[in-house]
Amino acid sequence: MWIICVHVGCGRFSRETDSLCNTMKKACFAAAAEFAKSYPAGELVLNAASKAVMVLENDPLTNAGLGSNLTAEGVVECDACIVGCVPKPALPVVGSCAAVAGVRNPILLAGELARNQLTAVSRILGRTPVLPVMLCGEGACAHARKLGLQCASTDSERSEFLVTARSRQSFFHNSKLLQKIRVSPEEGGGRLFADQHQDTVGAVCLFMDRALASAVSSGGIAMKPPGRVGEAALIGCG
């Protein structure tokens, strides 16, 4: 028996058009369906949770992965985290990444960091190597490439990686509003980022006979400074 709870954000989409609301529901069902495939296959619950959130990262309408909010420099930087407990060995594990640019699915990187903690490692120079729990920025991107995850291959490609026409249009709109406010604060007006989704996506997954895992992923707030670490990457916060 298994249970999964999936979300694409809190409190926003119920007030949107029926069309967008239904689209987001379909994304949730697709994520749950991907998780459902993993249970009979006997996969680790961490893998199943990662795959569910990956479906949401690949949906261009969510604020995670493809189509995420852009930074003040017009680049997608994502945060992701996964925590879980597996029965054999009975061990809590966690993996997290932050301010990651140019990685298609940050949740897969976070999942790899978590699974590394389940692997026995040999002693080097008389001590057990320190396995990273959280990686940020360029170090996280380099590790993702080493793992063979789908990544941008060049700096120029990374600047456009995961950017959609919708997210680029919102970026230009928000940039103009910010410039207007800087030049004439008293005339700034308007609701900044009014049409921008700020939500985190996630899934909580339970294998009754195997384990529990919770995973989240986010593109962060719109127009954030490059390198910002969002709540989604912080263990126990996101």
C-alpha positions in Angstrom: 0.0 0.0 0.0 1.2 3.5 -0.7 0.1 7.1 -0.2 1.2 10.3 -2.0 0.2 13.9 -1.5 1.2 16.3 -4.3 1.0 20.1 -4.5 1.9 22.9 -7.0 1.7 25.7 -4.5 -0.5 27.1 -1.8 -3.6 29.3 -2.1 -3.1 30.8 -5.6 -4.5 28.6 -8.2 -8.0 28.3 -6.7 -8.4 31.9 -7.6 -7.2 31.5 -11.1 -9.3 30.7 -14.2 -10.9 27.3 -14.4 -8.6 26.4 -17.3 -5.4 27.0 -15.4 -6.7 25.4 -12.2 -7.6 22.3 -14.2 -4.2 22.3 -15.9 -2.5 22.4 -12.5 -4.7 19.5 -11.3 -3.6 17.5 -14.3 0.0 18.2 -13.4 -0.6 16.9 -9.8 -2.3 13.7 -11.2 0.6 13.2 -13.6 3.1 13.4 -10.7 1.1 11.0 -8.6 0.8 8.6 -11.5 4.6 8.6 -12.0 5.0 7.8 -8.3 2.5 5.0 -8.6 4.7 3.3 -11.2 7.5 3.1 -8.7 5.8 1.1 -5.9 5.3 -2.2 -7.7 8.7 -1.8 -9.3 10.2 -2.0 -5.8 12.0 1.3 -6.1 13.5 3.2 -3.2 11.0 5.7 -1.8 13.6 8.5 -2.4 13.6 7.7 -6.1 9.8 7.6 -6.3 9.5 11.0 -4.6 12.1 12.5 -6.8 10.4 11.2 -10.0 7.0 12.7 -8.8 8.5 16.1 -8.3 10.5 15.8 -11.5 7.1 15.7 -13.4 6.2 19.1 -11.8 9.6 20.5 -12.6 9.1 19.6 -16.3 5.7 21.4 -16.4 6.3 24.9 -17.8 3.5 26.4 -15.7 4.9 25.6 -12.3 7.5 27.7 -10.5 10.1 24.8 -10.5 12.5 23.8 -13.1 11.3 24.7 -16.6 9.5 28.0 -16.7 10.6 29.1 -13.2 10.8 32.7 -12.1 13.9 34.5 -13.3 16.6 36.2 -11.2 17.3 39.9 -11.5 19.8 38.9 -14.2 17.2 36.9 -16.2 18.5 33.4 -15.3 16.7 30.5 -13.7 18.2 29.4 -10.4 16.4 26.7 -8.5 16.4 25.2 -5.0 15.4 21.6 -4.1 15.4 19.4 -1.1 14.4 15.8 -0.2 14.2 14.2 3.2 13.3 10.6 4.0 13.7 7.6 6.2 14.3 4.1 4.8 13.8 0.9 6.9 16.9 -1.0 5.9 19.1 0.3 7.3 16.8 2.4 9.5 18.3 5.7 8.6 17.1 9.2 8.0 18.7 10.9 5.0 18.5 14.3 3.4 19.8 16.0 0.2 19.6 19.6 -0.8 20.8 22.0 -3.5 20.5 25.7 -3.8 21.0 28.5 -6.4 21.4 25.9 -9.1 21.5 27.2 -12.7 21.6 25.1 -15.8 20.4 21.8 -14.3 17.2 20.4 -15.8 15.9 18.7 -12.7 17.4 20.0 -9.4 15.3 17.4 -7.4 17.4 14.6 -9.0 20.6 16.2 -7.7 19.1 16.5 -4.2 18.0 12.9 -4.5 21.5 11.7 -5.4 23.0 13.5 -2.4 20.4 11.8 -0.1 21.0 8.3 -1.6 24.8 8.7 -1.2 24.3 8.6 2.5 22.9 5.1 2.2 26.0 3.8 0.5 28.9 2.4 2.5 32.1 4.2 1.7 35.7 3.1 2.2 38.0 4.9 4.5 40.4 7.4 2.9 43.5 8.6 4.8 42.3 6.9 7.9 38.9 8.5 8.0 35.5 8.2 6.4 35.0 10.8 3.6 32.6 13.6 4.3 29.6 13.2 2.0 27.9 16.5 1.1 24.3 17.0 2.3 23.8 20.3 0.5 25.5 21.9 -2.5 25.1 25.4 -3.8 25.8 27.4 -6.9 28.5 26.3 -9.3 29.6 23.5 -7.1 26.1 22.0 -7.3 26.1 22.4 -11.1 29.5 20.8 -11.4 28.4 17.8 -9.3 25.2 17.4 -11.4 27.3 17.2 -14.6 29.6 14.7 -12.9 26.5 12.6 -12.1 25.4 12.7 -15.7 22.2 14.7 -15.1 20.8 16.8 -17.9 22.6 20.2 -17.8 23.4 23.2 -19.9 26.7 22.6 -21.7 27.9 26.2 -22.0 27.5 29.5 -20.2 25.5 31.0 -23.1 23.2 28.0 -23.1 22.8 28.2 -19.3 21.6 31.8 -19.6 18.6 30.5 -21.6 18.2 27.1 -20.0 14.7 26.5 -18.6 13.5 29.9 -19.6 10.2 30.0 -21.4 8.5 32.7 -23.4 6.1 33.2 -20.5 8.8 33.6 -17.9 10.8 35.9 -20.1 7.8 38.1 -20.7 7.2 38.4 -17.0 10.8 39.3 -16.5 10.7 42.2 -18.9 7.4 43.4 -17.3 8.9 43.3 -13.8 12.1 44.9 -14.9 10.2 47.9 -16.3 8.1 48.2 -13.1 11.3 48.2 -11.0 12.9 50.8 -13.2 9.9 53.0 -12.9 9.8 52.7 -9.2 13.6 53.6 -9.0 13.1 56.7 -11.1 9.8 57.9 -9.7 9.0 56.1 -6.5 5.8 58.2 -6.0 4.5 57.2 -9.4 5.6 53.5 -9.3 2.2 52.2 -8.6 0.9 48.9 -9.9 1.2 45.5 -8.3 4.7 44.2 -8.8 4.8 40.6 -10.0 1.0 40.5 -10.0 0.9 37.6 -12.5 3.9 35.8 -11.2 3.6 32.5 -9.4 5.9 32.3 -6.4 4.9 28.8 -5.2 7.0 25.8 -4.3 6.0 22.4 -5.7 6.3 19.2 -3.7 5.3 15.7 -2.8 5.0 13.6 0.4 5.3 9.9 -0.3 4.7 6.9 1.9 5.4 3.3 1.2 3.6 1.5 4.1 6.0 -1.4 4.1 9.1 0.5 3.1 9.6 4.2 4.0 8.7 7.8 3.9 10.0 10.7 1.8 9.2 14.4 1.3 10.5 16.4 -1.7 10.2 20.0 -2.7 11.5 22.2 -5.6 11.2 25.9 -6.4 12.4 28.6 -8.8 12.2 31.0 -5.9 10.8 34.5 -5.9 10.8 36.6 -9.1 13.7 39.1 -9.6 15.7 37.6 -6.7 19.4 38.5 -6.5 21.6 35.8 -8.1 22.8 33.3 -5.6 19.8 33.7 -3.2 19.2 30.5 -1.2 15.5 30.0 -0.9 13.5 28.3 1.9 12.9 25.2 -0.4 16.6 24.3 0.0 16.7 24.7 3.7 16.3 21.5 5.7 13.3 21.7 8.0 12.1 25.0 6.5 11.0 24.5 2.9 
